[in-house]
């Protein structure tokens, strides 16, 4: 049989072992979090480059849209002027 002191020591060892296991799990959890953050930081330049590419494409689309809008307006003005010229020629 164990003496009372030996039993207390074994109980303390078991408690400490449980605490060690909990701490190991906590360390693993934080290591996993650090890995996730490291991956995010590694992706940052690629995300930034994609965003810059997107901004350039958006600016290009906006320029194209404005050009199409100007051409459409010019076409309408040409049609209107042609109608005015035709009506003046008909009156002559």
C-alpha positions in Angstrom: 0.0 0.0 0.0 1.0 3.5 -0.6 1.5 5.9 2.2 -0.6 9.0 2.3 2.3 11.2 1.1 2.9 8.9 -1.9 -0.7 9.0 -2.8 -0.8 12.8 -2.6 2.3 13.0 -4.8 0.7 10.7 -7.4 -2.4 12.8 -7.4 -0.4 16.0 -7.8 1.5 14.3 -10.7 -1.8 13.4 -12.4 -3.1 17.0 -12.0 0.2 18.4 -13.4 0.0 15.9 -16.3 -3.6 17.1 -17.1 -2.5 20.7 -16.9 0.5 19.9 -19.2 -1.9 18.3 -21.7 -4.3 21.3 -21.6 -1.3 23.6 -22.1 -0.1 21.5 -25.1 -3.6 21.8 -26.6 -3.6 25.6 -26.1 -0.1 25.9 -27.6 -1.3 23.8 -30.6 -4.4 26.1 -31.0 -2.2 29.2 -31.0 0.3 27.7 -33.4 -2.6 26.9 -35.8 -3.8 30.5 -35.4 -0.3 31.8 -36.2 -0.2 29.5 -39.3 -3.5 31.0 -40.5 -2.2 34.5 -40.0 1.1 33.7 -41.7 -0.9 32.4 -44.7 -3.0 35.6 -44.8 0.2 37.7 -44.7 1.7 35.6 -47.5 -1.4 36.0 -49.5 -1.5 39.8 -49.0 0.8 40.7 -51.9 -1.3 38.5 -54.3 -4.5 40.0 -53.0 -3.1 43.5 -53.4 -1.9 42.7 -56.9 -5.4 41.3 -57.8 -7.0 44.4 -56.4 -4.7 46.7 -58.4 -5.5 44.7 -61.5 -9.2 45.0 -60.7 -8.9 48.7 -60.3 -7.2 49.1 -63.6 -9.9 47.0 -65.4 -12.5 49.1 -63.7 -10.9 52.3 -64.9 -10.6 50.9 -68.4 -14.3 49.9 -68.4 -15.2 53.4 -67.2 -13.2 55.0 -70.0 -14.9 52.7 -72.5 -18.3 53.5 -71.1 -17.6 57.2 -71.4 -16.4 56.8 -74.9 -19.5 54.8 -75.9 -21.7 57.5 -74.3 -19.9 60.3 -76.2 -20.2 58.3 -79.5 -23.9 57.7 -78.8 -24.4 61.4 -78.2 -22.5 62.4 -81.3 -24.7 59.9 -83.4 -27.8 61.5 -82.0 -26.5 65.0 -82.8 -25.6 63.9 -86.3 -29.1 62.5 -86.9 -30.7 65.7 -85.5 -28.5 67.9 -87.7 -29.2 65.7 -90.8 -32.9 66.1 -90.1 -32.5 69.9 -89.9 -30.5 70.0 -93.1 -33.1 67.8 -94.9 -35.9 70.0 -93.7 -34.1 73.2 -94.8 -33.3 71.6 -98.2 -37.0 70.6 -98.6 -38.0 74.2 -97.9 -35.7 75.6 -100.6 
